[in-house]
Amino acid sequence: MKRQSITLVNFEEVLDELLLAKGYDYIEHVTDLKSTRDDHFEQWQAKVIGKTTYRVALQIERSSGTVILNSCTCPVDEPFCKHQVAVLYSIDMEEPAEPKKSKVEKDKVVTDKVGELLTKVTFDELKGYIQSLTATDDKIKKHFLSSFAVKNSQTVADFKKIIDQSLSPVKRRHGFVHYQVFLQAVKPIEALVNSARHCLDKGDFQPGLNIYMALLDKLIPALRTIDDSNGILSAIVEDAFLDLHLLNEDKQLPQAVAAELLKYALRKSVAADIRGFDHEWKMAELAVEYAAPEDESQIQKMITTLKLAVKGDAYSEKYAAERAAYTLLFFFFNHKSIEEIEAFLDQNLKFQSIRKVAIGHASRAKHFDKALTLIQDGILQAEQEKHPGTVSELRRSMLDVYIQQDDVQNVISTAELLFFEPHSDLASYRILRKYIPEDQWAIKSTEYRRKLEKYYDYGALAEVLNEENMPEELLRILTVSNNVMLVQKYEPHVPQQFKSQLQKIYFSLITSSLALKADRASYRFNARLLKSMLGKYDDAAIIEFTNGLRDQYKQRKALIDELAVIPKA
C-alpha cells in the first residue's frame, strides 16, 4: 500500500488536526532555522525549544516540495512530531511574500535547456565529459558508479563494496559528522536504491534483491557506529524493508526469488550484527511475509530463538513475548483457518496489540458483544498498567462499535469521555453535535466550549467556533490565544465587518513579538506579516503603526532594514 507523501503544500490536509494544533503552539519556539540547497534537495535544520532543545532535520525535494526524510531528537515514535510540524510552518513562513518564478518553473527551464543541448551533443563528446567529471570529482564518480551499478555488478558482495566506498567518509566516526559530508556519503546509496527499484519494476528481480540484501547487511550495523541523528540512514533501512514487503504483492515474483528472500530473512533475524533498533523483529516479519505453510516449523524456531535471546530484564522479556505473538499472528492470518486464528487471538489477549487485532476482527464480523467485552477488559488492564494512551485508543474503538449499533446513549457518553480528556478530540465533538438532540445542544455546546477555553485549547476551540459560525467568539479567542499562526489560519473566516478588530490583534501580536525576541528571523517574519496585510486592511493605519516601530526601535538596524518593505508614507 502506497503511503501518502507529505509536502509543503498538503501537510495541513494530511497530518492530524491535533498534531497541527500542537505544531502551531510551538512555532515561536523554533530557532536557528537554516537551509542548504543543491540541485535536487533542500536540507532544513532547526532547534525547537521544549522541555529541552530538540533538533529537527528535514530533506525536501525541491521540484515537488515533498518531504523525503524527516527526523527529530525528541522521544516521540511517530512519523511526524509537533516539533517537525512547527518547522514545516516556519519553512512556509520563510517563503517570500512577493510573487516570483517558482522553483518548479526554474527547474523546468533548466531541464528544457539541458534536453535541448543533449540533442546536439555527440556520444563521444558526452562520454568524454563524463570521464572528465568522474576523474576529477570523487563525489560525482561514486554517484555515477552507484546509479549504473547493475551494469557491472550483480552479486551481494559487489554491491556491498559500493556501499562501503560511499560510507568511507563517515564510517568509524563517532559523534558529530558535518551534515553536508553525511549527505554526500548517502547520495550514492540513494542512487543504488533507485537502481534496485528500477530492476524490480522491469522484472529483473535477482540484482534488485541483491542490492536490498547488501543495503540491509551494511547499513544496519553502520547505525551502531555512525551518528545518524538526522535519521537519513534509518529512513533508507525502513524503506528497504517496506519495499521488500511490497514486492510480495507482485504475483509475478519467481518462486526461487521468494525462497531466497525467506532464507535470507530467517538467517539474518537471529544474526548478532542485526540486533538493535528492533531490526531483528523486522527481519522476522519479512520472513513471515514470504513463508509458506510448510515453513511453519522454521518460523516457530526463529521466533523461539528471538524470545530466548532476551533474558533478565522483565520489560524486555515482555516486549519480546508480545512482539513474538504479533509476528506469529501474521503467519496465522496468511496460512491458518478462521477458527485457528480466533483461538490464537484468545490465547494472547494479555498483549494489547493482539487485543486490538481481536477487537477489529470481532467488529468486522459484527460480533459486537464480543468486541465490547474485549474493549472493556482492555481498558481495565490499561488503567491498571497506567497506559492512558491505550485507554483512549480503546475508547475510540468502543465509540465505533456503539455507532455501528446506533446506540445513541452510549455514543454520547463515550464521545464525552473522549472529548473531556486533556487533549480534546474534535472528532468526538462532531459526533456529539450529530447525536445530541437539537433542543439540548445549545447548553451542551456551551459547556464543551468552556472546557476548551479552561484548558487553553485555543486551536480546537477556534475550529469549533468556526464550524459553529460564531465569528465574534472566534475573534475573542484569537485575541486571547496570542498565537499569530492561529490568527492567520482563521483570518479568511472572519467577516469583513470585524477586519478592523483583526488588524488590531495583528498589531498587538507584532508588538509583543518584537518586545520578546530581538533576532533577525523575528524581524523578517513580522515585517513580512505587515506587508501581507497591505491591501487587505487599512493601509494608512499599517504605515502609521510601522513608522511608530521605526521610531521606537531606531537603534535596531536589522529591524529597520526588514521594515523597508513597508513604505513610510
N, C-alpha and C positions, 0 to 999 in steps of 0.2 A: 504494500500500500504506500503510495507516494505521499510524503509529508508536505504540507503547505509551506511554501517559503515565506520568510519574514523579510519585508523590505521597508525602506524609509517611508514609503507611501502607505503601505497597508497595515503596518503593525498595530494601529489603533483598532482596525477591524478584526484582526486575527487573534490578538492577545486578550486574555481575560480582563473584564472590566475592573475587577478588584485590583488586579496587578497593575493596570494602567493608573488607577487612582493612587496607589501607593507610590508609583513612579513619579506622578505629579507632585506629590508631597515632598519628594526628595530632590526635585530639580534644582533648588537653590543650594543643595549640599554638594553639587558637582563642582570640582575644582581641577585645575591643571589639564583642561581638555586640549589635547594635541592631536594632530593628524600628520601622517606621511603618505605620499602617493607614489604609485608607479603607473605603468601603462594600463594596468588592469584593475588594481585594487586600491582602496583607501584603508589605511590602518589607523584606527582611533584608539587613543588611550586616555583615561581619566582617573581621578581619585574621587571617591564618594565617601563623605563623612557620615558614618552611622554610629553604632556602638563603638566601632573602631574605624580606621581608614581602610576602605576596600579599594582594590584596583580592578578596573574594568578594561577589557580589551575587545575590540570589535574589528572584524575584517569585512569590508563591504565591497562588493563588485561594483565598479564604477559605472559600467554600462547600464545595469538594471537596478542598482540600489539594493540588491539582495544581500542580506547578512549571511556571509559564508561561514564564518566562525565567530563565536562569542564566548567570553569567559568572565568570571568574577571570582575574587578570592573569598567571598562570603560563603558560609556553610550551606546555603540553600541548594538542594539537589533537584533542581528543575531546569528545563531548557532555557528559561529566562527568569531573572530575579528583578526586584524593584530597582536595584542599582543600575542594571543594564538598561531598563526602561527609561530611567532618568537620563542616562547618557544618550539614548536614542532621541529623546526630546531635545536635549542640548545640541545634538548634531543638527537636528531640524532647525533649531533657532539660529545656528551658525550660518545658514544659507542666506545669501544677500537678499535684501528686500527688493532691490531694483531688478527689472527683467534683464536677463542676459541669456545668451545662447546656452542651452543645456549641454551637459556632458555627453549625453547620448548623441545630440546633433553634431557636436565637435568630433566625437569618435567616428561618426558615420562619414564625415568629410574626410578625415584622415584615412579611414578604411577604403573609401572610394578612390582616393589618390594612390594608395598602395596597390589596389586591384588594377587600376589603370596602368601603373608603371610595370606591374608584373607581366602584362600582355606585351610589353615592349622589350623586356629583358630576356636575353637568351639563356638557355640552360647552363652553358659553360660560365657565363657571367654570374649567374645566381650561385652556382656551385663554388666558384672562386670566392665570392663574397662570404658565403657561409664558412668555408675553410679558413678564411682570414679572421673572421669573428671568433670562431672556436679556438683558433691558435693563440689569440691574444687575450681572450676573456674567459676565465675558468668557469664563471657562473653560467655564461651562455653555453659553454661546452657541456656542462653537466645537464642543463635543461634540454639541450638538443639530444644528447645520448639517452636521456630518460624518455623523451617524447617518442623516439623511434627505437626504443629498446628491443621491441619484439622482432625487429628486422634482423638483429644479430644474436639475440639471447632468447632462450627457450626454457631453460631449467630454473628451478627454485634457486639453486646456487648462483646462477648468473645474475638473477635479479637482486639477490642479497648483496652481491658485490657493488651493484649500482647504488643501493640504499646506503651501504657503508661509506661509499665515496661521498654521497650527498651529506651525510651526517658528520663527516670528519671535522668540520669547523666547530662543532658543538659537543661531540661525544667526549666522554671522560671529563666533562666540565661540570662542576657543581656550583649551584648558586646562580648569580646573575649572568645572563648571556644577552648581549645587546639585541633588541627586538629585530633590527634590520638584518643582523647576522643570522639570527634564528630563521627569519622569514626566507632569506636567500637559500639557506640549507634545506628548507622544506619544499621550496618550489619544484625541484626535480622530482621529489617524491609525489607531489600532486600531479605532475605530468605523467608519472608512471601509473598512478591510479586511473587517470583518463585513458591511458593506453589499455589498461585491463578492461575497463568498461567497453571500450571500442571493440576489443576482441570478443567479449561476451555477446555484444549486440549483433555481431556478424556471424556468430555461431562458432568462433574459433575458441572453444572452451578451455583447452588444456593450458595454453600460455596465459590466458586471463586468470585461471585458477592458480597457476604457479606464482603469478605476481602477488595475488592476495595472500597466499601462504607465506611468501617471502616478507611481505609487509608485516604480517602478524608476528612472524618469527623474530623480526628485527626491532620493530617499534615497541612492542610490549616490554621487552627487557630494557630498552632505552629509556622508558619512562622512569626507571629507578635511578638513573644516573644523570639524566638531563633535566634541567629546570624547565618544566612545561607549564609554568603558572599561567601562561596565556591560553593554554588549552588546545593549541593547534595540533600537536601530535595525537593527543587523546581523541580529538574530533576525527582525525583520519582513521584511527583504530576503530572507533564506533561506526563510522561509515562503512568500513570494510566488513564488519560483522553484519551490518544491515544489508549491504549488497549481496553477501553470500546467502543470507536468509531469503532475500527476494529472488535470487537465482533459482531456488527450488520451485517457484511458481511457474517457471518456464517448462512446459510439458515436453519440450524438445531436448531437454538436458539428457545427454547419454548416460546410461546406467553405470558405465565404467567411471565416469567423472564423479557421479554422486557417491559411488562406493569409495573412491579415493578420498573425497572430502569427508566422508564419515570416518574412515580410518584415521585421517589426519586429526580430526576433532577429538576422537576418542583418545588418541595418543597424547595430544597436547594438553588436554584438560587436566591430566594428572602429572604433567611435567613440572619440574621445580621452577623453570625460568618463566612460567606463565602466571605464577602466583602473585596476588596483589591486585588492587583496584577492581576486584571482582571478575577478572578476566577468566579465571578457571571455570566459573559458572557460565560465562558467556560461551566458552568453548563447549561446555556440556550441553547448553541449549542448542548450539549448532549441530552437535552430534545427534540430538533427539530429532532435529528438523529433518535429517537425512536418513534416519534409521528406518528399517523395515521391520515387520512383525517378528521375523526370525532373529533380529538383533537384540531382542529384549534382554537376554542374559548379559550381553556386553554392556548395555545401558545400565542395568542394575548394578553390575560390578563397578562401573565408573562412578556412579553416584555413591555407592558404599565407600569407595576409596576416598572420595572428596569429603564425605562426612567424617571419616576416621582421621583425616589429616588435621582436624581441628580438635584440640584436647586442652582441658584445664580451665578454659575461660567459659563460664556459663553462658554469657551473652553470645559469644561467637559460636558455641555449640548449638544454641537455639536458632541462631541465624542460619547456620549450615543445614540444620534439620528442616527448617522452613523452605530454604532455597532448594533443597533436595526434593521435597514433596512437590513444590511448584514446578520444577523441571520435569519430574516424572509424570506429573499431570498432563503435560503436553504430549508425552508419548501415549498416554491413555486416550486422550482426545483423538489422536491420529489413528490408533490401531485397536481400540477396545470397544466393547458394546456399551450401550447406554447404561445397562444395569451395573456393569463393572465400573464405569466412570462414577456413577452415583454412590456406589459403595466406597470407592476411594475417597470421594469428597467427604462422606460422612465420617470416615476414619481419621481425617486430618483437619477437622474443624477447629482444633486448638490454634491453628495458624490463621491469622486474619486474612492473609492473601488468598488462602484456599476458601475461607468462608465467603469472601466477596464473589469468588467464582461460583460457589454453590448458590448464593443468592441470585445471581444473574441467571444461572441455569434454571432455577425454580421459577423465576419471574417469566422467562421466555416460554416455559411450559405451562404458564398460567396456574401454577400451584402456589397461589397467593398466601394461603395459610402457612405453608411450609416456609415461604420466603420471609414472612413476618416473624415467625418463630426464630429463624436463623438470625435475623436482624436484631431482635430484642436480646437474644443471648449474647450476640456480638457486642452490643452496646454495654451490657453489664460487664463483660470481660474487659472491654477497652477502658471503662471507667475505673475498674479495679487496678488496671495496669497504668492508669493515668496517661492515656493517649487521647487528648481532646480532639485532635485532628481526625482520628479514626471514628470517634463518636459522631462528628459532623458528617463524615462521609457516609456512615451507615444511616444516619437520619435522612440524608438526601435519597438514599435507596428506599427507605421506608416511605418517604413522600411520593416517590414514583409509583410504588405499589398502591398506595391509597388513591392516587389519581387514576390508575388503571381500574380500580374497583369503584370509582366515583363515590368514595366515602367522604362526603363533604366535611363532616365534623372533624374527622381525623386529619384530613388535608389541612384544615385551618390550624388545628392545634400543633401539628408538626411543622408547618411553614412558619408559625410564630416562634417556635423553639429555634429554628434556624435563623430567623431574622434577628432575634434578640441575642444572638451570640456576639462576642466582642467585635468581630468584623462582619458587618451586616451583609447579608446575601440579597442582592437586588432581585435575583430570580425568584426568591421566596416572596418578596414584596409584591411582585407582579402576580404571583399565584394567589396571594391573599386578596388582591384587588379583584381578581376574577371570581373568587369563591365567596367572599363576604357579601351578604345582601346589601343592596344599594342604600337602604334606609339606615344601616349601621356603619357604612363605610366612612362617612364624614367624621364620626367620632374616633373610629379606629385609626384612620389615616393620620389624624392629628396626633394621636398617641405615638404612632410609629415615627413621625417626623420629629417629635420632641426627643425621642430616644436617639435618633441620629445626631441631632444637634448637641445633646448632652454629652455624647462621646466624641464630639468634634469630627464626625464622619462627614465632612463637608462635601467630598466628592460624590458619595452616594446620595446625600440629601439634595445636591444640585440636580442630579439626574432625576430624582423623584419629582422635584418641583417643576422641572422642565416637562416631564411626561404628564404631570397633573395640570399643566398650563397655568402656573401661578407665578407670573413674571415679577410681581412686586416682592414676593417672598424670595424668589430666586436672586433678585438684586440684593436683598438684605444679606443673604448667605454669602454671596460673592464678596460683599463688603467685609464681613467678619472673618472670612476664610484667610484673608491676607495671602492669597496664592494666585500669582499672576497667570500661571498656566491654566488654572481653573477658570479664571475670568475670560481668558482668550478662547477657551473651548466653548463657553456658553454665550459669548458675545453675539454670535449671529442669532440667538434665540431671544434676545432682549428686544422688545418692541421699540419703535422709533421714539416714542414719547419719553422713554427712560434713558435715551442716549446721553443726555447731559449729566445725569447721575453716574452713568457708567464711566464717562470721561473723568469725573472727579475721583472715582475709585482708582482709575489708572494713575492719576496724578499722585494720589496718596501712596500707592504701591511703589511708584518710582522714587518718591521722596524717601520712603523707608529703606528701600534697597540701597540707594546711594549713601545714606547715613550709616548703613551696616557694613557694606562691602566696598572697599576702595581698591578695586583692581580693574584691569583693562577689560576683562570679559564682562564684568558687570556694567561698565560704562558703555561698551559696544551694544550689549543687549538692550539697555534702557534707551539709548539713542535710536536704535532701530525700531523699538516699540513706539517711540514718539513719532518717528517718520511714518510708520504704518497707520498711525491714527489720522494723518493729514488727508483731507478729502472725505473722511468718514465722520469727523466730529467738527467742532468749532475751531477752525484753523487759527483765528486770531488768539483764542484762549491758549492754544497749544504753543504758539510762538511766544506769547507773554510768559507762560509758565517756563519755557526753555530759557528765555532771557533771564528770568529770575534765578535759574540754576547756574547760568553763566556768571552772574554777579556773586552768588553765594559761594561757588566753588572756583573762583577765578585763579586760584593757586594750583589747581589740579589740571596741568597741561594736557594730560592724556584724556581727561573727560571733555575738556574744551575742544580737543581735536575731534572726538567722536560726535560731539553735538553739532559739528559743522554741517551735518546732513540736514539740519533744520535751519531755515532762513531766519535772519534776525528781524526782519520786518515783512 
